[in-house]
Amino acid sequence: MIAICDATERLATALGGGPAATLAASALIEADALEMPRFGIAMLDEWTPALASAPRAEVSQAITWLDRASWFAPLAVASATLDLAAAARQFGVAAVFLRGVRGFGRLAPFVRHLADAGLLGMAGAEGPPFVAPQGGTRPVIGTNPFAFAMGQGEDRVVIDVASSTATMAAIRNARASGASLPAGIAVDGSGQPTTAAAEVAALLPRGGQIGSLLGLVVELMAGVAGGGRGDPAGRGVFIVALDPAAAEEHTDWRQRLAGLKNDWLEGGGHWPKGGTVSPETVMSCDFGERLDAHLARLSEEMTTP
């Protein structure tokens, strides 16, 4: 058994140390703690020594476009997030568009980091076509998750949603196990509804037209404006950070946020936290064994000529 804080420290060291490695390691381990292993340390299968030695290019202006095909994806997103926070404080608002991002995990840890820094954070990621438009019968966009975070402490809000009814990982798992899918989430090659994972040609958007349009917005940002759409090297990702305190007349935004939270809860709503996990959470022995195996491989490959 191992505490999340200790696991994060060990993994961050293996990833090269420093703030970006710590943020990336925290994001991966948090996913395992939330029982989302596909977005957890399993992503270390995609790490190679070549990705560990990628040259650094900082986000140093209000809008930046970066090719990250030669980076380990969690480190690429973590590094961009940290640089973006500094740029947002300088310019009031800043955005970074990444392309060539390989495997990708959860967005929540990265926008949460921006919120903890006193900023408003938004992010989205596009991917290979797997989701049909509302009313459509063939895949056009990816599952295209979107995340938003604002505020600190108890008032902090973190929203992290996929625009599709399911993930590609869920479909792969169902195919491997032979499990049936819920009705109404996918269509087959002829555009007909199916519950057989092996027949799935496209997923449907979450919530109908609303999910379809959210997925389209992410595609427009990360895929079109960011240049990720159709890139064979990987996905497109956008991250935006805004400093609400940049406007002198808007110094009461924290009070407004607290008031909104109170109204939301009194109205019967759920205030989303984005899956925050205590650093003192203790992970299972199985997780510890998997982490040890990954760290041993990373160490061996880094020292092998």
N, C-alpha and C positions, 0 to 999 in steps of 0.2 A: 504494500500500500504506500502511496506517496501523495503528499499535499500538492495542490495545484501550484502554489507559490514555488515550491521546490522544483517541480517538473518544469515550470516556466523558466526558471533560472538555468537549469541544465540544458534545456533545448536552446535557449537564447545564446548560451555560450557556444554550443555546437554550430549555431548559425552565424557565428562571427562576432557576437557580442554587440553592445551598443543599443541605443533606444529603438531603432528599427527592428533589430532582431528580437528584442523583448516584446514589442507590440505584435510582431508576427507570431512568435511563440505563444503568446497569451491567446491570440485569436484561434490558433489551431487547437490548443488544449481545452479552451472553453467549449469548442464545438463537441469534443468528446464528452465533456462533463454534461452537456445538454443532450447527450445521446444522439448526436448527429455525426457519426464516425466518418462518413464520406468527406466531410469538411474539416476533419480533425487531423491527427498526426498521420493518417493514411496518405495525406497529400505529400508527405516526405518521400514517397515512392518516386515523385517527379523531380526530386532534388538531385543534382549532379555537381561534381567539383567545378565544371565549366560555368554553371549558373552561379556558383558561390563567388567567382572571381570577376563578375560583370563590372564594367566601369561605372562609376557613379556620375549621374547628371542631376543637379539640384533644380528644384522648382524655385526660381528666383524672380519671377515676374507675375503679373496678374493672371495671365492665361498661358499655359504651357502644354505642348504636345510632346509625348515621349514614346519611343519604341522600347518595349520591355520584353521582346522575344528572347533575350539572352539572360533574363533574370528568373530566379525562383519566385513564383507568383506572389505568395504571401509577403515576401520581403519587398517586392516591387510596390505593392499597394501600401505597405506600412511606411516605407521610405517616402513615398509621394505624400502620404497623409501628414507626416511630420513636417516636411518642407512646406506643405500647403498652409499649415497653421501659421507659420512664420510669415508667409506671403500675405495671408489674409489680415494679419495685424498691421502689416505695412501699407497695404492698398485698400483695406476695408472689405474687399471681396476678392477671391481668387479661385481659379479653376484649373484642374489638370486633367488632361485626356491621355489615357494610356492605351496603347494598342499592342498586340502580340502577347497579351497576358495568357499564360497557359492555364493549367487547372485553377479553378477559383473557388473560394469558400464563402463564408458569411461576410456580409458587409457591416453588420451591426457593430463589431468591435472598433472599426475604423471611424465611423461617424460618431460613435460614443466618445472616442478619444478627442475629437474636435469639440464636442459639447463640453467635456470636462475642462477643456482649455478656454471656455467662455465663448465659444463660437457656435454658429449654426452650421451643421454639416449635412450634406446630401451626397448620395452616391448611387450609381447604377452600373450594371454590367450586362452586356449583350453577349450572345453566343450563337452557335450553329443553329440553323432553322429547325425548330422542333414543335412550335406552337402555331396553330392556325388563327387567323383573325376571327373575330366574332362573326358567325354566319358562314365562315369559310370551311374548306374541306382539305386543305393541304398546308404544311408548315411554311411559315414565312419568316418568323423571328424566333429568338431563343426564349428560354424561360424568364429572362430579363428581370432579375430582382431589383428592387429599389429600396433605399434606406434613408432615413432622416433622423437627426438627433438635435436636441436643443435643451439647454438648462443644465443645472448641476444639483447634486444631492437628491433629496426626495422629490423635487419638482422636475427632474430630468425626464424627458420623454425620448424614447428610442423606438422607431418604427422600422421594421425590416420585413418586407413582404415580396413574394414572388408574384409575377403577373400571370402565372399559369396555374392550373389546377393541381399539378404535381411536378416533381423534378425528374430529370433524366435518370438520376441515380435510383429513384423509386421504381421507375419502369424497368431498369436493368435488374434490380433485385427481384421484382415480381416475375420477370422472365426466367431468372435462375431458379426460383423456388416453385414456379408453376402456379403461384397464387393469382386469384382473380382480382381485377381492379374494381373500384367503386364505379357505379353507373354514372354516365354523364361527364366523364373527364377526358375521354379520348375518342378518336375516330380511326377507322382502318384505311387501307389504301384506296377504297372506293368512296370514302367520305362518310361511311356509315358508323354509328355509335358501336363501340366494342368494349367489352370488359376483359378480353384476352390480351395479356401483355405482349404476347408474341405477334399479335396482329396490329399493334399500334403504329400508325403512320404519323399521327400528329396529336398533340395534347390540345385541349381547349383552354381559352383564357379564364382566369379566376373571376367569378362574378359577372360573366358576360361582357357587355360592352365596356364597363368601367375597367376591368382587368385588361381588356384588349387595348384600350387607349393608353393605359399606364405602360403596358409593354411597348407600345408604339413610341411613346415619349422617350423611354430608355433607349430604344433603338435609334431614334433621331439624335439623341445626345451622344451616346457611346459609339454608335455604329456609323452615323452619318457625319455629325460635327467632329467626332473624335477620330474618325477614320478606321474604326475597327471592323465595320461590316464587310464580310467576305475575305478578311485577312486570313490566309491559311496558317499563319504563325501562331494565332491565338485570338483571344477575346478582346473586345474594346471595353474600357472602364472609364467612367468619369467620376470625379470627386469635386465638389464645390464647397468652399468654406466662406462664411460671411461673418463679419464682426458686428453684432448689433449695437455695440457701444461706440461705433465709429461716428454715428450721428449724435451730436451734442444734445439735441433736443429729445433724444430717445434713450435717456438713461434709466427709465423705469421699466425696461422690458422684463426684468426678472419678476417684478411685482405683477405685471400683466400675465406672465406665464403662470405664476402661482394662482392667480385669480381664475384663469382658464381651467387649470387642473381642478380647482375646487368646484367650479360650475360643472365640469365634465363628470366628476365623480358623483356630485349631488343629482345629476341627471341620469344616473344609472350606468354610466360608461365605465370602461376599463382603461386605465392609464398605462399604456404599453411601456415596458422597461427594456425590451430587446434582449432578454435572456442573460442578464448579468449573473455571474456566479461568484461566490465568496472565494477569495484567495486561499482561505483555510480549508476549503472543501477537500476531502480525501478521496482520491481516485482508487479504483479497484486494483487488485494484484494483476489481473489480466492487462489492464492499461499499462501498469508499470513494466510488465514484461515486453509489451509491444514497443514502448518508448525505449527501453534498454536496447532492443534489437535495432531500432532505427538509429539510435545514437552510435552504436557500435559500427554500423555500416557507414555512417557519415564520417566517423573518425578514421576508419580503415581506408576509405576512398580518398580522403584528404591527404593521407600519409603515403599512399601508394604512388610511386613515380609514374 
